[in-house]
Amino acid sequence: EERLQLEVSLLSYRGMTLYSTLAPPASQARWLAMPIVAVVEIACGHKVGWTVPVQATVYDEEQEEDVEVPTVLLRTCAN
């Protein structure tokens, strides 16, 4: 959000919702305090590999709607 100046409204990994603006505030606070890779590992129940494909939806003020951004491959520190 800081780098792109866009509000993330949904973050998912392989169909699992990791973050949503519709989630209860307590859940949002819990996940936002953690690195994304840790959230993915908790959500899927196992360690992840060298890259983690994450899909995000952001709010576009010009279009006044949520839009999907290209899948982001996060690098991890896998063994």
C-alpha positions as MATLAB code, in Angstrom:
seq = 'EERLQLEVSLLSYRGMTLYSTLAPPASQARWLAMPIVAVVEIACGHKVGWTVPVQATVYDEEQEEDVEVPTVLLRTCAN';
ca = [
       0.000    0.000    0.000;
       2.734    2.486    0.918;
       4.818    1.923   -2.203;
       1.969    1.915   -4.727;
      -0.361    4.293   -2.875;
      -3.232    1.853   -3.340;
      -5.501    0.306   -0.724;
      -5.321   -3.502   -0.662;
      -8.847   -4.834   -0.251;
      -8.154   -8.560   -0.676;
      -5.042  -10.739   -0.541;
      -5.176  -14.442   -1.377;
      -2.937  -17.458   -1.878;
      -4.190  -20.311   -4.070;
      -7.803  -19.398   -3.425;
      -7.388  -18.926    0.345;
      -8.205  -15.448    1.616;
      -5.306  -14.104    3.660;
      -6.632  -10.582    4.172;
      -9.881   -8.817    3.444;
     -11.176   -5.391    4.362;
     -14.424   -7.219    5.198;
     -12.740   -9.329    7.912;
     -13.353   -8.434   11.561;
     -10.890   -5.762   12.796;
      -9.350   -8.171   15.344;
      -8.517  -10.645   12.558;
      -7.084   -7.889   10.390;
      -4.833   -6.675   13.207;
      -3.554  -10.214   13.873;
      -2.593  -10.894   10.251;
      -1.220   -7.413    9.525;
       1.343   -7.779   12.301;
       2.869  -10.862   10.605;
       5.076  -11.322    7.510;
       3.055  -12.490    4.495;
       4.970  -15.775    4.231;
       4.092  -16.618    7.861;
       0.416  -15.908    7.170;
       0.515  -18.201    4.109;
       2.144  -21.005    6.101;
      -0.471  -20.742    8.863;
      -3.328  -20.603    6.348;
      -2.181  -23.634    4.336;
      -0.816  -25.589    7.309;
       2.701  -26.261    6.010;
       5.979  -24.620    5.034;
       6.104  -23.021    1.601;
       8.784  -23.292   -1.067;
      11.133  -20.689   -2.518;
       8.361  -18.590   -4.052;
       4.815  -17.850   -2.958;
       2.268  -16.690   -5.571;
       0.015  -14.066   -4.008;
      -2.990  -12.443   -5.681;
      -4.133   -8.994   -4.598;
      -7.142   -6.841   -5.284;
      -6.765   -3.105   -4.782;
      -9.204   -0.205   -4.775;
      -8.725    2.016   -7.835;
      -9.991    5.506   -7.042;
     -10.156    6.515  -10.722;
     -12.376    3.544  -11.628;
     -14.085    3.625   -8.216;
     -13.918   -0.155   -7.935;
     -11.705   -3.028   -6.846;
      -9.336   -4.340   -9.510;
      -7.043   -7.372   -9.522;
      -3.353   -6.746   -9.922;
      -0.974   -9.249  -11.548;
       0.066  -12.181   -9.369;
       3.104  -11.379   -7.262;
       5.743  -14.054   -6.599;
       7.211  -13.468   -3.159;
      10.668  -14.887   -2.503;
      11.081  -16.736    0.762;
      13.984  -17.937    2.842;
      13.070  -21.614    2.383;
      15.648  -24.213    3.384;
];
